[in-house]
Amino acid sequence: MHAWAVTRWMKLLLSGVVAALSLAQTALCVAENSNGKTLYLQRCAVCHGPDIKGTGPLAKKSNPPTPDLTTATFKKRLHDYPGVIVSSVILRPNGNLIPKTLQDNGVKIAPHAWSVKDFRDLHQYMSEVISNK
């Protein structure tokens, strides 16, 4: 498959997931969204920290350091581009969220077969935590 075809396919997939997320915005509050919280804590917190502020044990070992996602700048980015959280997952099509930093530090997080519900729940959980900071 040509690179332009892969890029087009990824854009179509991402736009479909973002549309699904938009329809699901009314779904769950943070307390009810255990799937989103579990996915975040298992797959993201090692760098982003449990508070989503870039305070995880490997946050300073990445280059550039893991950003604080509760800043006004990121809140605006999330508002302007609601798919920013999910796109960070989708753009790694094998579901492997282990960036080089994690691999270099011997952290192993098993690949995950993401479902639309997983994307929705992770997005909802992170968005709620970020907006409440």
ChimeraX attribute file (.defattr): number of C-alpha atoms within 10 A of each C-alpha:
attribute: neighborCount
match mode: 1-to-1
recipient: residues
	/A:1	5
	/A:2	7
	/A:3	8
	/A:4	9
	/A:5	10
	/A:6	11
	/A:7	12
	/A:8	12
	/A:9	12
	/A:10	16
	/A:11	15
	/A:12	12
	/A:13	15
	/A:14	19
	/A:15	14
	/A:16	13
	/A:17	21
	/A:18	23
	/A:19	13
	/A:20	15
	/A:21	22
	/A:22	13
	/A:23	11
	/A:24	15
	/A:25	14
	/A:26	9
	/A:27	13
	/A:28	16
	/A:29	12
	/A:30	16
	/A:31	8
	/A:32	11
	/A:33	15
	/A:34	15
	/A:35	16
	/A:36	22
	/A:37	23
	/A:38	15
	/A:39	17
	/A:40	21
	/A:41	16
	/A:42	13
	/A:43	19
	/A:44	19
	/A:45	22
	/A:46	19
	/A:47	23
	/A:48	23
	/A:49	19
	/A:50	16
	/A:51	17
	/A:52	23
	/A:53	19
	/A:54	22
	/A:55	19
	/A:56	18
	/A:57	12
	/A:58	19
	/A:59	22
	/A:60	15
	/A:61	15
	/A:62	15
	/A:63	9
	/A:64	8
	/A:65	14
	/A:66	19
	/A:67	17
	/A:68	18
	/A:69	23
	/A:70	19
	/A:71	15
	/A:72	13
	/A:73	11
	/A:74	15
	/A:75	17
	/A:76	11
	/A:77	14
	/A:78	17
	/A:79	12
	/A:80	10
	/A:81	12
	/A:82	18
	/A:83	21
	/A:84	17
	/A:85	18
	/A:86	18
	/A:87	19
	/A:88	11
	/A:89	16
	/A:90	21
	/A:91	16
	/A:92	12
	/A:93	12
	/A:94	12
	/A:95	14
	/A:96	16
	/A:97	20
	/A:98	17
	/A:99	11
	/A:100	12
	/A:101	16
	/A:102	18
	/A:103	11
	/A:104	11
	/A:105	10
	/A:106	9
	/A:107	14
	/A:108	11
	/A:109	15
	/A:110	12
	/A:111	12
	/A:112	13
	/A:113	10
	/A:114	13
	/A:115	10
	/A:116	13
	/A:117	15
	/A:118	16
	/A:119	24
	/A:120	23
	/A:121	26
	/A:122	22
	/A:123	24
	/A:124	24
	/A:125	24
	/A:126	20
	/A:127	20
	/A:128	14
	/A:129	16
	/A:130	20
	/A:131	13
	/A:132	8
	/A:133	13
